[in-house]
């Protein structure tokens, strides 16, 4: 099914209780999320019990849970969907809509998102060949295989991140390359807030994703191993600044392929 979104916004329309809002598509989110204000606007009942969620910065934030009886994304209907509900503070202060997290993304199966304002949800028209497979699920996270500096690497795939954050694993694996890098700092913002990390900066790092080549300019390597953004498994967290260098991004979880076109 083809749906419309705001140009350049990595969003899709989501209908809950008959009301439609634009939600971000976030493959890096282990929960679907909305603010307390949004939950009330959509007529959801928010539970009293609170839990902790750790975000991209490594800081944690408390959330409560609301269950949406019926959720429609494109032509796919979901029932009894759990949403993490945040207070509208910090990075959520002015947030509208919400986040379609990885659990709902898995239910959709595939998305072809185009910068022109359209997105195809569900069955893709092109089947990926076996040698195109470059995605894997690991401990509940979606990882992407790419090539950098002549070596195959894994990166967490995070469509909810504006920028790509390379980490200390990258600095260790490519020690000879980053040895002369400029020392700097870099802020990382997540649901729990913003933290500043020591970092190294290279003028450019090129990545090969499938047959396509994309560039991180400049490339900042933050000296952290935050698990939520790939610190346990990967050399970094791949954000939209890499993916949206091409007009169309296809993430197909039936064939486990990411394609840039």
N, C-alpha and C positions, 0 to 999 in steps of 0.2 A: 504494500500500500504506500502511495506517495502522500507525504504530509508537507506542510509549509512551516518555515521558521524564519526568524529575522535573519537577514543576510549576515554572514560571518559569525553568527551566534551558534554555538554547539548545543542547540536545544531542540526539543520536540514538544508538541502539545500533548498534555496529559489530562484526562478527564476523570475527576473524582466526584462522586455524588452529583453528577450532572453538570459540574462546573469545570471549565477548561482553563488551564494555566500552562505557560511555557516552563518546562523543567530542563535543567542541564543534564546532559548525558555524561556520566562520570564513571569510567571503567575502574578508577582508582578507589571508589567508595565501596566499602563492604556492606553499607546500609544505604537504603534510600532515605532521604533526609528532607525535612522542611522545618520552618520556624513555628513557634507556638502561635503567632499571629496568623500564619497561613493555615494551620490546622483548624483554628477556630473559624476562619473564613470559609473553609471547605466543609464545615459541620462535623469535624471529627472529635471524638472524645479522647483526651490525653490522659494516660494513666498517671498515678501519683509516684510510683517507684522510679528512682533514678539510677542510671548506670554511667560508667565512664567510657568515653571513646577517645582514642589517641589519634591525633591528626598528623599532617605532613611535617609540622615543626617539631614533633616529638612531645608536645604538650597535650594534656588531656582536658576534656570538657565533659560536663554532665549532660545527659539527655534523658528524656522520658519517651515513652512509646505510645503511638496511636495506631490503631488498626483500621485501614480503609477497606470496607466491605467489597467495593467494586472499583477497579482501576482500569481504564482503557488507554492503551498506547497504540496509535495506529489502528490496525484491525485486530489486535490481540487484547483479550480481556483477562484480567487477573482478579482473583478473589482473596479476601482476607490478607491484604498486604500490610506488612509491618513497616512503619516509618519511624526513624529516630527524629524526635522533635526537640529542637534547640530553642533556647531563649534568644530573642533578637538583640544580641550584644556582640561586641567585637566584630569579626568579619561578617557576622549575620545581622548587623544592625539595620542595614537597608535592604536586606535580601527579600526578593519576591519569588513566588513560585517555589521550586525545590530542586531536588537532585534525584535523578533516576540512577540508582546504584547498580552494582554488578549483578545482584540477584535478579532484578527485573531485566537487565540487559541479557542475561542468560536465557530468560524466557522469551525474549524477542528473537533471539537466534542470530540476527544479522542486521546491520544498518549500512546503507550507502548514503553518506552525508555530503551535500554539495554546497559550496560557498554561495551559490546563487539564490539560496533560500528554499531549497527542496531537500527532502530526505526520503529514501525508500526504506521501509521497515519490513522485516520478515524475510521471506524467501528471495535469495539473490538469483539473478538470471544467468550468472556465469559461475560454473563450478571450478574451484581451485584445483590445480593439479597437485599430486602428492608432494612434488619438490617445491611447491610454493608455501607449504605449511611453515609459518613463522610465529605462531602463538602457542602458549601453553598455560594451563592453570596449575599453580603451585601454591599449596597451603592457602587456598582461597583467593589468591591474587592472580591477575592476568599479566603474563610476562610476554615480552616481544624479543625475538631474536633479530639481531642486526649485526653489521660488521663495521668495525672502526679500527683504523690504523693497522689494517691487515689481519685483524683477529675477530673471531666470532664472539659476541658478548650477549648477555641477557640484560634487558632493562624492564622495569615495571612500566606497564602501559597505563597512563593516567590522563584521560581526556578531560578531566576536571582541573588539571594544572595549566596555568597560563604559560609557564616556562619549564624548560628541562633542567633538572638538577642532577649533575654528575656528583658522585660521592667519593668517600675515601677509598672504596674498593677500586675505583677508576684510577686514583692517584697511585695505589699500590701496584696495579697490573701494568700501568704505563709509566712507571717511575722514570724511565730514561727520557720520556717526552715532557713530563711536567716538571722536571728538575729545574728548568730555567724559567718557569712560569712566574708571572707577577703575583705578589701576595696582596690579597684584598679581603673584603668581607662580603657576605651575601645574606639577605633576609630570606627566610622561608616562612610562608604563612599557611596555616592549616586551620581546621575547625577550632583548635584549642588556642589559637593566637599566633603571634609572630615571634620568631627567635632569630638572632643574628649569629652566623657561624663564620669562623675563619675559612678562607677560600683561596684557591689558586686560579689565575685567569690566563687562558690561552686566547690568541686572537681568533682562532678558528679550529673546529674539529668537524670532520666530515663523517657522516654515517651512511651506510648502504642498507636500505630497507626494501627487501625484495630486489627488483632491478633498478630501483630509484635511489638517487643520491641526494641527501639533504645536508644542510650545514647549520651548525650552532656557532653564531658569531655575536659577541665573543662567547667562549665556552668557559663557564665558571664551575670549578670543581670544589664543592663545599666539603670541608673536612668533618664529615659526620657519617654515621651508619644508622640512621633512623629506619626502623623496620617498616614503618608505614609507607615509605617511599623507596623501597628496594634495598635497604641497607644490609639485609640478611642474605640476599641472593644475587644482587645485580650491581652493575656499575653506575646505575643512575635511575632516574624517574623520567620517562619520556613524556613531555607535555605537548600542548597544542602548537607551540612555536615550531616544532619539528614536523608535525603531521600536516599542518595547514599551509605548508609551502607548495602544496599541490591543490587544485580546485576541488578534488573529490577524494574522500577517504572512505574506504570500505572495510568494515570489521565484520568478518563472517565467522561466527563461532560454531557453525556446522562443519566447516572445512578447516577451522583454526588458521585463518589467513587474514593478514592485514595488507591491503593494497592501496597505494597512492597513485592517483591518475590525474 
